[in-house]
Each structure stands twice: as C-alpha cells, then as structure tokens.
Amino acid sequence: MPELYLRLLNRVLTPILLLLAFYLLFRGHNLPGGGFIAGLMAASAIQLQILSRGHRRVRRTFGPYLNNGIGLGLAVAICAGFAGLLEGTFFKGIWFSLDLPLMASIKLGTPVVFDLGVFLVVASFTTSYLLGLSRVSDTAAHRRDETASRYRYNMTDPDQADRGVAPGTRAES
C-alpha cells in the first residue's frame, strides 16, 4: 500500500515533470534538450506513478500502448529523416512557421518531428523496462515471504516444512 505522502507527491510532481518533458522536447532543436532527455523525464513521471499507485495499475493504464509507442516512435523518426529527401538529401531539415493569433509565430520543422519520434521510443521503452523491474521486484518479495512463512511452520523438520505441514500435525504421504 503506497504511503500518503507518496500519493501527494505524485499529484504535485507528475504534472510538473510532464510539463518539463514537453518543454524540453520542443526547445531541443534550438537549445539543449530534445527527444531523449524529454523521454527520460516523462518516464520518470511514470516511475513516480508506479511507486505511488503500484505497478499493476500503471501496467493496466500504459501497458497496452508501450510496444505501439516504440514502433510509432521509430516510424516517426524514420519518416522525419526521409522527409529531407524532398529537399535533396537524407535528414535535411525542412522548416515552416506557424502563425498563431495570440502568440508569435512558431518555427517548426523535421528536427522537431524527429525529436518527437525519439521521445516516443525512449519514454515507451524506459517505462516498459521500469514496469518489468517492478514486476521482478514484486515476484522476489513474494517468494521471500513464501519461504519465510514455509519455514515458520516447523523449523526442526525441514521435510515437513518443505511440504507446508504445520507443527503438531502429522504429515500425510
């Protein structure tokens, strides 16, 4: 059962981490940042979810989409590379500006699309890895508890303890 303070931290920090991830993603083509570090930041937000809500619930929420996210990210990154062929060379940056009424114009291009693909791959793969680690950790803790409870029955007769026979009862063969 996750602690109360961890659930509170989850509610506060997860939106902040995800906003930071998207900020790093969209500034990465001009300044340090980009898809890789943004994907790690998003995966750290999901790790906080795993710690506070449990890996089973997070696996039900994100699990069905992780392999698709890896494949989609690879496809987006490859398409961004091939889009440069329209201008003559592979991975040539194609830029366009998007004029927004309330804000200044936003300059977008194929490097942003490539970073988006890298973001999807890194966030999906890292989340899948973290969910796998939490499953292994949960399994090891369960086995440790089983072993401790099995030997709690009868410490003097390991044969009976292996079969789960409680002390003071007869083992049936």
Sequence and secondary structure as in RCSB ss.txt:
>XXXX:A:sequence
MPELYLRLLNRVLTPILLLLAFYLLFRGHNLPGGGFIAGLMAASAIQLQILSRGHRRVRRTFGPYLNNGIGLGLA
VAICAGFAGLLEGTFFKGIWFSLDLPLMASIKLGTPVVFDLGVFLVVASFTTSYLLGLSRVSDTAAHRRDETASR
YRYNMTDPDQADRGVAPGTRAES
>XXXX:A:secstr
   HHHHHHHHHHHHHHHHHHHHHHHHTTTSS  HHHHHHHHHHHHHHHHHHH HHHHHHHHHHHHHHHHHHHHH
HHHHHHHHGGGTTSTT   EEEE  SSS  EEEEHHHHHHHHHHHHHHHHHHHHHHHHHHHHHHHHHHHHHHHHH
HHH SS HHHHHTT  TTS    
